[in-house]
Amino acid sequence: MSKQISKWILLIILSSSIFLSVIDIFIVNVAVPSIKKGIHGTDGDIQLVIALYLLGYAAFLITGGRAGDYYGRKKVFIISMLFFTLASLLCGISQTAFQLNTARFIQGISAAFMVPQGIASIQILFPTHKERIKALGIYGSIAGSASVIGQFLGGILPDTHFFVEGWRLIFLINLPLGITFAFLAGKFLKNTVVEKTGKFDYSGVILLTLGLVGLIYPLIRGAELGWPLWSLILMIISIALLFIFLYDQKKKSFKGKGPLINMELFRYKDFNIGLCAVLFYFMAQDSYFLINAVLFQTGFGISSSETGIFFVFQGIGYVIASVLSIRMIPVYGKKILQTGVMIMIISLLFHIIFFQSGDVNRGVLLPVLFIYGTGCGSVLPSLLTMALKSIPSRFAGAASGTFSTFQQTAIAFGIGIVGGVFFYILGKAGTLQAYLAAYQTATAVNVIMLLFVSLFLFLLPDKVTADSQPEKLRVSDELLNIEAKPENCAK
């Protein structure tokens, strides 16, 4: 009995990585107006606070998974958890936008090394399929809870002044959590066998990181500065680097040298369509939080605490819909996702109609946010499944890593593009009408992106039937197996 209990306790320790990584996305989304004021930053600075974390996460995620095999998952888990905690401290004591954004990038890289160790260890800790599915359900619930808790704390903490400015607490609360879980991991987690098969694709990581940062940074900063020549040149160079990265990956795949991304995946039409849907979906998702948080707090003068509570309603809608949609997907397939996207579009149109003045009717706003959350919850949990349906089991791990990298990159692009539209139209006016015009235009851009999501979902195969369900479960098992052996991503 004690062995069974200890296994589930270890799951909680391992799940701390996904909890901290997710909460640090959502907690910042709500708190950006307070952060901007605290560091005396610009609109571009607060966009980078979100984007650089995601880019660090995206660029090193696959490498982070492989590090566990090279150096042992326990060691990598603890070291990356401590670096994440240190980066959180640096964020909390930052005095300038440059210091904060540098620390956020390091925090994202740490998360990229921390999270895969928890996922991979589930395979070893729960060897039977039944236990593993239960463990994954708990793991996913913890990640979902982190998003809701992050939105709540992102609103409450900036209005709390306890020895330091309130916005700093959104980073400093990671310190006791990170130290505690690193200690528990050191005490209770077991060492794994080091398997140095394959090589790190260092050049791939460097090319991808430089390409992504070189594209997102001038996209955000250049729009703010009126597109100086350096920003245009840097974007051209970064696009060239990304093409070189793709060529480099294709060449390494051909020679069997273990590329960062397995280029064979892109031979599958449905996977490419799924990635396109992912691109437009995630570009809309997180930019939604950014522009709403700024509108509510800076435009309407609503407190940070109340804004956090608003977003909790959206989060509750997400959790309820996600639980229901997972059960309905095997029967109705992509129709559930298409319905969810339409709910999101209709809800955003209500946002545009509803926000015509600074007089916000809470009785109408809260149901609108809740409904938008139900749309998100109908789409997100099954988007990965739909994208991987046609992928052979042997490629499942590589496809999952590519999907996650693409997801984080898409969010960063959304922050740059939609946020850029919002702040460009807002300009320096600072009037309520300017905020409303900027919000309505940026939200219209998100509606267009979601229409593209609908188009790509239409092009995907219809549904996962009851007969095909066992194959889907086999793919899920293979995902865990390859996560446990990240070097297989290159095969």
Order of alpha helices (4+ residues) and beta strands (2+ residues): alpha-alpha-alpha-alpha-alpha-alpha-alpha-alpha-alpha-alpha-alpha-alpha-alpha-alpha-alpha-alpha
